Amino acid sequence: QVELVESGGDSVQAGGSLRLSCSVSGDTVSNFCMAWFRQVPGKEREGVAAILPSAPDTFYGYYSDSTKGRFSIGEDNDKNMLTLHMNRLKVEDTAMYYCAAARSRSLCTRINGASGTDFPYWGQGTQVTVSS
């Protein structure tokens, strides 16, 4: 049973930074395409970033057009954890952020514009609120 638990959501001012974490149990993060999604009430869920191991201790990150250059996704294999460093936050980044996992590696490369329907494993979400 794969379980994902997010943490780190908070309220910050525009221009600030936050670090989200996702603890994974039941399997190893390196066995999955790991991703972050976000959703605002009344809007479709959208892919934020995804990470795929390409070699031992080597990973490749994929980003949506709206987060590229500001967000950085990472993995901590020792802690079996996924992270998301969010910098230069904007009001429009306000959303519930979800950690997701899928065994299909190709899903990572299509994170931009993805809604996550093909991801079978999800966390409960952590709220990020950015104020002006």
C-alpha positions in Angstrom: 0.0 0.0 0.0 1.6 3.2 -1.2 0.8 6.2 1.0 1.8 9.9 0.4 1.6 12.6 3.1 2.3 16.2 2.3 3.4 18.9 4.6 4.8 22.5 4.5 1.9 24.5 3.2 1.5 27.9 4.7 0.5 31.5 4.1 3.2 33.8 2.7 3.4 37.1 1.0 4.0 37.5 -2.7 7.7 37.2 -3.5 8.3 34.8 -0.7 9.4 31.1 -0.6 8.0 27.9 0.7 9.2 24.3 0.8 6.7 21.5 0.5 7.5 17.9 1.4 5.8 14.6 0.6 6.7 11.5 2.7 6.3 8.2 0.9 5.7 4.8 2.5 5.0 1.4 1.0 7.6 1.7 -1.8 10.7 3.7 -2.9 10.3 7.1 -4.5 12.9 6.2 -7.2 10.4 3.5 -8.5 7.9 6.1 -9.5 7.3 9.2 -11.6 6.7 11.6 -8.6 4.8 14.8 -9.2 3.2 17.8 -7.6 -0.2 19.0 -8.7 -2.3 21.9 -7.5 -6.0 22.8 -7.5 -8.1 25.9 -6.8 -11.8 25.4 -6.0 -13.8 25.5 -9.2 -10.9 24.9 -11.4 -9.3 21.8 -12.9 -6.3 20.3 -11.2 -3.0 21.2 -12.9 0.4 19.7 -13.0 3.2 21.7 -11.4 6.3 19.7 -11.5 7.5 16.1 -11.9 10.7 14.2 -11.3 12.1 11.0 -12.8 15.3 9.2 -11.9 17.4 8.8 -15.0 20.4 7.0 -13.3 21.5 6.3 -9.8 21.6 9.6 -7.9 20.6 11.4 -11.0 17.2 12.9 -11.6 15.5 15.0 -14.2 12.8 17.6 -13.3 9.9 18.6 -15.5 7.9 21.8 -15.0 4.7 23.5 -16.1 5.1 26.7 -18.0 3.8 28.7 -15.0 6.4 27.3 -12.5 9.5 26.9 -14.6 12.3 28.9 -13.3 10.6 29.6 -9.9 9.9 26.1 -8.5 12.4 23.3 -8.0 11.4 19.6 -7.5 13.7 17.2 -5.7 13.9 13.8 -4.1 15.6 12.7 -0.9 16.2 8.9 -1.3 17.5 8.5 2.3 14.2 9.9 3.7 12.1 8.5 0.9 10.7 12.0 0.3 9.7 14.3 -2.5 10.2 18.1 -2.1 9.1 21.2 -3.9 11.0 24.4 -3.4 8.8 27.4 -4.4 10.5 30.7 -4.9 9.2 34.1 -6.1 5.6 33.1 -5.2 2.7 34.8 -6.8 -0.9 35.3 -5.7 -1.9 33.0 -8.5 0.1 30.2 -6.9 -2.5 30.0 -4.2 -3.9 26.5 -4.2 -4.1 23.1 -2.5 -1.0 21.3 -3.5 -1.0 17.5 -3.9 1.8 14.9 -4.2 1.2 12.1 -6.6 2.9 9.0 -7.8 2.7 6.8 -10.9 4.7 3.8 -12.1 4.5 5.0 -15.7 7.6 7.0 -16.4 6.2 8.8 -19.4 3.7 10.7 -17.3 6.5 12.8 -15.9 7.4 14.1 -19.3 3.8 15.3 -19.9 3.3 17.2 -16.6 2.8 20.5 -18.3 -0.9 20.7 -18.9 -1.6 17.4 -17.1 -4.6 17.0 -14.8 -3.3 13.8 -13.1 -6.0 11.4 -14.0 -3.4 8.7 -14.8 -1.7 9.0 -11.4 -3.1 6.3 -9.0 -1.5 7.4 -5.8 -2.3 10.7 -4.1 -1.7 12.5 -0.8 -4.3 14.5 1.1 -3.0 17.9 0.1 -1.4 20.9 1.8 -2.7 24.5 1.4 -0.5 27.3 0.1 -1.9 30.8 0.3 0.0 33.7 -1.2 -1.2 37.2 -0.4 -0.3 40.5 -2.1 
